[in-house]
Amino acid sequence: MATSNDITGSKETSGSFISCDFEIFGTVQGVFFRKYTQKEATKLNLVGWVKNTSSGTVKGHMEGRKDDINKMKNWLRATGSPKSKITKADFSNEKTITQLNGKSFSVNK
């Protein structure tokens, strides 16, 4: 079994990551928005979560490479799930992180 002690060697190739919170407004509940968000985030190698809020929005947190986060922001702003109607996308708490805090992107209830 291989051990994962070789953290120093992977730092050069991985570079830094960013994390970002998001809230999406519009018709985003009952249209599989969370499922499509999870699928897109996983495709972009992002980790984090997404959930519905009681006020009818969808909130989440994502972490990954800056380019992939920016692609996800564009997707959340303009694409979403096929039946969603996005009226506004807020992004907040963006910051540089040294490692990802998770292994996958989950849908929270």
Backbone torsions as a table, in degrees:
resi	resn	phi	psi	omega
1	MET	NA	135.1	179.8
2	ALA	-83.6	146.0	176.8
3	THR	-99.3	157.3	-178.2
4	SER	-105.8	45.7	179.8
5	ASN	-87.7	-8.0	-175.9
6	ASP	-86.2	60.9	-178.0
7	ILE	-77.8	-34.5	-176.3
8	THR	-63.5	-38.9	-179.5
9	GLY	-67.3	-32.3	-176.9
10	SER	-82.5	-15.8	179.4
11	LYS	-58.6	-42.7	-177.1
12	GLU	-63.9	-39.1	-177.4
13	THR	-81.5	-29.9	-174.9
14	SER	-82.4	-32.7	-177.2
15	GLY	65.7	-156.1	-179.0
16	SER	-104.4	161.6	179.7
17	PHE	-117.4	166.7	170.9
18	ILE	-126.5	155.5	174.7
19	SER	-121.4	154.3	-175.4
20	CYS	-157.8	138.1	172.8
21	ASP	-95.7	153.8	177.9
22	PHE	-144.0	154.1	171.8
23	GLU	-139.7	128.1	-176.4
24	ILE	-113.6	131.5	-177.5
25	PHE	-111.0	154.1	179.0
26	GLY	123.3	-153.5	175.4
27	THR	-87.0	88.4	-174.2
28	VAL	-127.8	3.2	175.0
29	GLN	-114.8	142.2	-178.8
30	GLY	78.4	13.0	-179.4
31	VAL	-128.7	25.5	178.9
32	PHE	60.4	26.9	-178.0
33	PHE	-61.6	-43.6	-179.0
34	ARG	-64.0	-42.2	-179.5
35	LYS	-62.4	-45.1	179.0
36	TYR	-67.9	-35.2	177.3
37	THR	-63.4	-44.4	178.5
38	GLN	-60.9	-43.6	-178.7
39	LYS	-63.3	-45.6	-179.1
40	GLU	-66.9	-43.1	-179.9
41	ALA	-63.2	-41.1	179.3
42	THR	-64.5	-40.3	177.7
43	LYS	-60.5	-34.0	-179.0
44	LEU	-91.4	9.7	179.9
45	ASN	61.1	34.0	177.3
46	LEU	-93.6	154.2	172.4
47	VAL	-119.1	158.0	-180.0
48	GLY	147.5	-149.9	-177.4
49	TRP	-156.2	164.6	176.6
50	VAL	-144.5	144.6	178.7
51	LYS	-153.7	156.6	172.9
52	ASN	-77.8	151.2	174.2
53	THR	-111.3	163.7	179.2
54	SER	-70.3	-16.8	-179.9
55	SER	-91.7	7.3	174.7
56	GLY	91.1	5.9	177.1
57	THR	-100.5	177.0	172.6
58	VAL	-120.5	128.6	178.9
59	LYS	-116.2	155.9	176.4
60	GLY	-167.3	178.8	178.6
61	HIS	-138.7	137.0	179.7
62	MET	-136.8	148.8	178.3
63	GLU	-138.0	141.6	178.4
64	GLY	168.7	-167.3	177.7
65	ARG	-69.5	148.1	-176.3
66	LYS	-54.3	-45.4	-179.8
67	ASP	-59.7	-42.2	-178.9
68	ASP	-70.4	-38.0	175.7
69	ILE	-61.2	-43.8	179.7
70	ASN	-63.8	-38.2	176.1
71	LYS	-63.3	-40.9	-179.8
72	MET	-67.6	-38.9	176.9
73	LYS	-58.8	-45.8	178.7
74	ASN	-61.8	-40.8	179.2
75	TRP	-63.8	-44.9	-179.9
76	LEU	-65.9	-34.1	-178.0
77	ARG	-73.7	-39.2	-166.8
78	ALA	-122.3	-22.0	-172.4
79	THR	-107.9	-71.8	-178.6
80	GLY	64.3	-159.9	177.8
81	SER	-80.3	159.9	-175.2
82	PRO	-54.0	-35.4	-176.2
83	LYS	-99.5	3.9	-179.6
84	SER	-79.2	156.3	173.7
85	LYS	-130.6	100.4	-175.6
86	ILE	-85.1	124.4	178.2
87	THR	-102.9	-26.3	-178.7
88	LYS	-159.3	144.3	176.1
89	ALA	-130.3	119.1	177.9
90	ASP	-104.6	134.3	176.7
91	PHE	-122.8	134.0	-175.6
92	SER	-145.4	170.0	176.3
93	ASN	54.1	36.0	179.0
94	GLU	-74.8	129.6	179.2
95	LYS	-153.6	159.0	177.5
96	THR	-80.1	136.4	176.8
97	ILE	-128.2	156.9	-177.3
98	THR	-91.3	-22.4	178.3
99	GLN	-150.4	159.1	179.6
100	LEU	-77.9	138.3	179.6
101	ASN	-98.9	62.8	-179.8
102	GLY	155.3	173.4	-177.5
103	LYS	-117.1	-14.4	-175.0
104	SER	-149.3	177.3	176.8
105	PHE	-112.7	117.6	-172.3
106	SER	-113.0	156.6	172.7
107	VAL	-98.5	120.3	178.5
108	ASN	-99.8	144.9	180.0
109	LYS	-84.9	NA	NA
